[in-house]
Amino acid sequence: MPIKKIVLYILLLTLSFISIVSCDSKNSRRSQQAPKVGFKAPDFTLKSVDGKEYTLSDLKGKVVFVNLWATWCPPCKEEIPSMVKLYNKLKGGNFEILAISEDTDIEAVKKFIKQYKITFPVLMDTDKKVYNLYKATAVPETHLINKKGFLEDSTIGSFNWYDKELISAVESLMKK
């Protein structure tokens, strides 16, 4: 085999190995640092569109539904109506939804809130502080946090949050 082919072959093998190791280490790093079910949920403080400050740990004693989303996201638009229905059913007790927008245009967010008749707190994460803290990979992404501040469940993607089984599970958490 000519020397050029051998060098090219070794180079290709080396690049393939580096690529595999790099991808694997990124996935390992994400899984090691991402919040895990059963562990304490990472705390954060953000302001809502109306300027009120919310700190996750201040909501201890409530089941908290943390939803990461954006106005430009079609799956987010799809799931918001079911979140509104869920909130209207469970609000007033020890349940809270914190919808965290990654948008930078607060007026677009306010328009979205009005359009979808959102009454739960909508927080602004323009510098993606919470997105980074939770190692978000896509929107929408939702984290359910129990009354003690521990992560109960996480999901990526759109979901019908006004599902009987889900409502029953959340109500069960609210009673614990």
N, C-alpha and C positions, 0 to 999 in steps of 0.2 A: 504494500500500500504506500503510495507516495506520501512524503512528509507533510505536504499541504493538507491532504485529506485527514491525516492523523491529528494534526493540530486543530483543524476545523471540528473534527469529531470530539476531541477533548474539550474544546471551547463550548460546543453545544451541550455536552454533558454537564459541564460546570455551570453554565447559565441555567439549565433545567433544574439542577440541584439547588442553586441559589433561589430560584423562583419558588420552588416547593417549600424550602425552609422559610422563606420570607412570608409566604401566605400562611403557613402553619403557625408561625410565631405571632402574626397579626391576630389570627383566630384565637390562639391561646391567650394572648394579652387581653383581648376583649372579654373572653369568658372568665378570666381571673379577676378582672376589674369591674365587670358589670355587676349590678346589684343582683343578689340571688334570693330566690324564694326561701323564706324561713329566717332570713337575716334582717338586721335593722336597715330600714330604708334610708338612703342618704338624705340628710336635711338640706333645706334650701330656703332662701327668702327672696321673694320677687314682689313687684308691684303689679296691681291689677290695672286695667285700662282706665279706671276711675281714680287711680293714685293710691289706693289702699294697699298697705303692705301685708303680705301673707308669709308666714313661716310654717313649714310643714310640722315641725315639732310642737308648735302651739296648738295644733289640732289633735294632739294625743287625746285619746278617749273617744275619737270619732273614727269611723271607717272612711278612708280617703281614697277617692278615685282620681288618680293623676293621669291626665290625658295630654300627650304631646301632639301638636297638630299645627296646621298652617292654612291660611285662607285659600291658597292656590292649589291645595291638595284635593283631588276628586274623591278619594276614599274617606277623607275627613268630612267632606260635605255630606257624604252618604251616611255616616254614622251619627252625626250631630243630632238629627231629630230624635233618634232613640235615646241619646244621652239626656236630652231635654225632658223626655217622657220619664226616664228613670229618676232624674233629679226631682221632678215635680211629684213623683210618687213617694220618694224617700226623704225629701228635705224636711227640716224642722226637728229631726231626731239627731242621732249621733252619726250622721252621714254627710259627706261633703264631696263635691267635685271641684277639682282645680284643673281648668283647661289652660294649658301652657302653650302659647303661640310663639313660634319662632319668627314670625313676621317682624319687619322693621317699620312698617307703615301702620301706625296706630289708628289712623282714619279708616284704613281698609278693614282693620279688625273691628272697629266700632260699627262699620257698615254691616259686616258679617254677623255680629251679635244681634243687631236689629233685624236683619233679614231672617235669621233662624230663631228669633225670639228666645235667646239664651238668657237665663236668669242666674245661673251659677257663676262664680268668679272666673274671669278670664285674665290670666296673668301674661305679662310680656317678658319674653326671654330673648331679647334682641341680640345679646352677645352669646347666646347658646350655652349659658352657664349650666342650666339644668340638663340640657341635651347632652352635654359632655359628662356631667356628673353621673347620669344614668346610662351613658354609653349608647345613646339612641342611634339606631342604624337606619330608621325610616320613620315616616309619619303616615298614618297615626300609630302611636305606640302608647299603650296604657299599662299603668301599674296600680294594683289594688293593695292598699296598705291597711293593716288591721288596727284596732284601737290602741294597741301597745306600740305601734310604730314599726312593725315588722312587715316585710313584703310578703303578701299572700299569693299573688299571681302577677304575671306580666304577659302581655300579648302584643304582637306587631300586626298591624293591618286593621282594616275596617271590620266592625262587628255590630250586630244588632244587640244593643245593650238593654233593650226592653224585652228581654227573653225571660220567660217564667222561671226557668231553672237558675238563671243568673240572679234574678231578683231574690229568689228564695235563698241562694247562697249568701248574698250580701246581707239580707235580713238576719240570717243565722249569725254572721259575723258581728252584726250590730248588737245581738243579744249576749254575746260572749263577754 
